[in-house]
Amino acid sequence: MDLRDLDYDVFLDKLTTMALAHELVHPSPDAQSVKIPPQQLPLRFSFTEDDLSFGDDRWRSLAGFSRKVKNDACADYKYCMRCFIRGCNPDGSSIPYVEYKWSYFFVEALTDGSLWPTNDDYQTFKSDYEDLPTCKMGKIDTSKWEQAAADIIPLCRGDAAGAFTLPSSLFKGGGPLPGYTKGMVPMAKDPSCNPP
């Protein structure tokens, strides 16, 4: 679908309708996501050390790392104990913004220890999260991020994640966290999905 000839506002409406524009930002690094008008999205894409057109979303990064947690108990697939399955919609299309949906839950869990299976799980994650270094393009020590991602797995697999409902005011349709798996059981590889 070629959208280049559309008026700018019509173009933005189309992106929003098709769920192709992520319109949430964190007002500060650990603040919960808020919706912005699509007109506030950057007009260009630049991702260099000197020029970033998009802000760093450390929670989305953490969700990405949580998909790559390795576990020695995984015989067939090294990421079998990851946070969630990146699944498909019933029509076979990919579910948009899966990591952002999980990151929304993670921010809630940063300030609400009752969402964690145990207080020890919560305190371990919180301590390691607070120790994360600030990321700079090309200068990222991933070891502490990998540890924080491993620490968050009990939260991902806990009962609170299974009962959590995303707000429909921020995520089209709201609903449960996509790809939730209850308990510390191995998961298969993510399925192949069609583009949205």
C-alpha positions as CSV (number, residue, x, y, z in Angstrom):
1,M,0.0,0.0,0.0
2,D,1.5,3.3,-1.1
3,L,0.6,6.2,1.2
4,R,3.0,8.8,-0.1
5,D,0.4,10.9,-1.9
6,L,-1.9,11.3,1.1
7,D,-2.3,14.6,2.9
8,Y,-0.2,14.6,6.1
9,D,-3.1,14.4,8.5
10,V,-4.9,11.8,6.5
11,F,-1.6,9.8,6.4
12,L,-1.3,10.0,10.2
13,D,-5.0,8.9,10.6
14,K,-4.3,5.9,8.3
15,L,-1.2,4.9,10.3
16,T,-3.2,5.1,13.5
17,T,-6.1,3.1,12.1
18,M,-3.8,0.4,10.8
19,A,-1.9,0.3,14.1
20,L,1.3,1.3,12.3
21,A,2.2,4.2,14.5
22,H,3.2,3.8,18.2
23,E,1.9,7.0,19.9
24,L,3.0,6.4,23.5
25,V,5.9,8.0,25.3
26,H,7.3,8.0,28.8
27,P,7.3,11.5,30.2
28,S,10.3,10.4,32.3
29,P,12.3,7.1,32.1
30,D,10.2,5.3,34.8
31,A,6.9,7.1,34.3
32,Q,4.0,5.2,32.8
33,S,3.3,5.6,29.1
34,V,1.0,8.5,27.9
35,K,-0.5,9.0,24.5
36,I,0.7,11.8,22.3
37,P,-1.0,13.1,19.2
38,P,0.4,11.5,16.0
39,Q,1.5,15.0,14.9
40,Q,4.1,14.9,17.7
41,L,5.9,11.9,16.1
42,P,9.3,12.7,14.6
43,L,9.2,13.7,10.9
44,R,12.4,12.0,10.1
45,F,14.3,8.9,11.2
46,S,17.8,9.3,12.5
47,F,19.6,6.9,14.8
48,T,23.2,7.9,15.2
49,E,25.3,8.7,18.2
50,D,25.0,12.4,17.5
51,D,21.4,12.6,16.2
52,L,18.5,10.5,17.6
53,S,15.1,11.4,16.3
54,F,13.4,8.9,18.7
55,G,13.8,8.8,22.5
56,D,15.2,5.8,24.3
57,D,12.5,3.6,25.8
58,R,14.4,1.5,28.4
59,W,11.2,-0.5,29.2
60,R,10.7,-1.6,25.6
61,S,14.4,-2.5,25.6
62,L,13.9,-4.6,28.7
63,A,11.0,-6.3,27.1
64,G,13.2,-7.1,24.1
65,F,16.0,-8.5,26.3
66,S,13.4,-10.6,28.1
67,R,12.6,-12.4,24.9
68,K,16.2,-13.5,24.7
69,V,16.8,-14.9,28.2
70,K,18.8,-18.1,27.8
71,N,18.3,-21.1,30.1
72,D,20.4,-24.3,30.4
73,A,17.1,-26.2,31.0
74,C,16.1,-25.6,27.4
75,A,17.1,-28.6,25.3
76,D,15.3,-27.8,22.0
77,Y,15.3,-24.0,22.0
78,K,17.7,-21.8,24.1
79,Y,15.1,-19.2,24.7
80,C,12.4,-21.5,26.0
81,M,12.2,-19.8,29.4
82,R,11.8,-16.3,28.0
83,C,9.2,-13.8,29.1
84,F,6.5,-14.3,26.4
85,I,5.6,-15.7,23.1
86,R,5.5,-13.3,20.2
87,G,2.4,-14.8,18.7
88,C,0.0,-14.0,15.8
89,N,-3.5,-12.7,15.6
90,P,-6.3,-15.1,14.7
91,D,-5.9,-14.0,11.0
92,G,-2.2,-14.9,11.1
93,S,-1.0,-11.3,11.2
94,S,1.6,-10.3,13.7
95,I,0.4,-8.6,16.9
96,P,1.7,-5.0,16.8
97,Y,3.7,-3.5,19.6
98,V,4.0,-6.7,21.8
99,E,7.1,-5.4,23.6
100,Y,5.4,-2.1,24.3
101,K,2.4,-3.9,25.8
102,W,4.7,-5.9,28.1
103,S,6.7,-2.8,28.9
104,Y,3.5,-1.1,30.1
105,F,3.0,-4.0,32.6
106,F,6.7,-3.8,33.6
107,V,6.3,-0.1,34.6
108,E,3.2,-1.0,36.7
109,A,5.2,-3.7,38.4
110,L,8.1,-1.4,39.2
111,T,6.0,0.5,41.7
112,D,3.6,-2.3,42.7
113,G,5.4,-5.2,44.4
114,S,2.1,-7.1,44.8
115,L,2.2,-7.9,41.1
116,W,5.3,-10.1,41.6
117,P,5.1,-13.8,42.7
118,T,7.3,-13.0,45.7
119,N,8.8,-10.0,47.4
120,D,12.3,-11.5,46.9
121,D,11.7,-11.6,43.1
122,Y,10.5,-7.9,43.2
123,Q,13.5,-6.7,45.3
124,T,16.0,-8.6,43.2
125,F,14.7,-7.0,40.0
126,K,14.3,-3.6,41.5
127,S,18.0,-3.7,42.7
128,D,19.3,-4.8,39.4
129,Y,17.1,-2.4,37.5
130,E,18.3,0.6,39.5
131,D,21.9,-0.5,38.7
132,L,21.3,-0.4,34.9
133,P,23.7,1.9,33.2
134,T,22.5,4.8,31.0
135,C,22.8,3.6,27.4
136,K,24.7,5.5,24.8
137,M,24.7,4.6,21.1
138,G,27.5,2.2,20.4
139,K,28.5,2.0,24.1
140,I,26.2,-0.4,25.7
141,D,27.2,-3.1,28.2
142,T,24.4,-5.6,27.8
143,S,25.4,-7.9,30.7
144,K,23.4,-5.9,33.3
145,W,20.4,-5.6,30.9
146,E,20.5,-9.4,30.4
147,Q,20.5,-9.9,34.2
148,A,17.6,-7.5,34.7
149,A,15.7,-9.4,31.9
150,A,16.4,-12.7,33.6
151,D,15.1,-11.2,36.9
152,I,11.8,-10.2,35.3
153,I,10.9,-13.7,34.1
154,P,9.1,-14.7,37.3
155,L,6.9,-11.6,36.9
156,C,6.2,-12.5,33.2
157,R,5.1,-16.0,34.2
158,G,3.2,-15.1,37.3
159,D,-0.5,-15.0,37.9
160,A,-0.7,-11.2,37.9
161,A,0.6,-11.1,34.3
162,G,-2.1,-13.5,33.3
163,A,-4.8,-11.4,34.9
164,F,-3.5,-8.0,33.7
165,T,-5.7,-6.0,31.3
166,L,-4.1,-3.4,29.1
167,P,-6.0,-0.1,29.0
168,S,-8.0,0.3,25.7
169,S,-7.4,4.1,25.9
170,L,-3.7,3.4,25.1
171,F,-3.8,0.1,23.3
172,K,-6.3,-0.6,20.6
173,G,-8.8,-3.2,22.0
174,G,-7.0,-3.3,25.4
175,G,-7.2,-6.9,26.5
176,P,-4.7,-9.3,28.1
177,L,-0.9,-9.3,27.7
178,P,-0.2,-11.1,24.4
179,G,1.9,-14.3,24.6
180,Y,1.5,-14.9,28.3
181,T,2.5,-18.4,29.5
182,K,1.7,-19.4,33.1
183,G,4.4,-20.9,35.2
184,M,8.0,-21.7,34.7
185,V,7.4,-24.1,31.8
186,P,9.4,-24.3,28.5
187,M,7.9,-22.5,25.5
188,A,8.3,-23.4,21.9
189,K,9.8,-21.0,19.3
190,D,7.7,-18.0,18.3
191,P,5.4,-18.7,15.3
192,S,5.9,-17.0,11.9
193,C,3.3,-14.3,11.4
194,N,2.3,-12.3,8.4
195,P,2.8,-8.5,8.5
196,P,0.0,-6.5,10.1
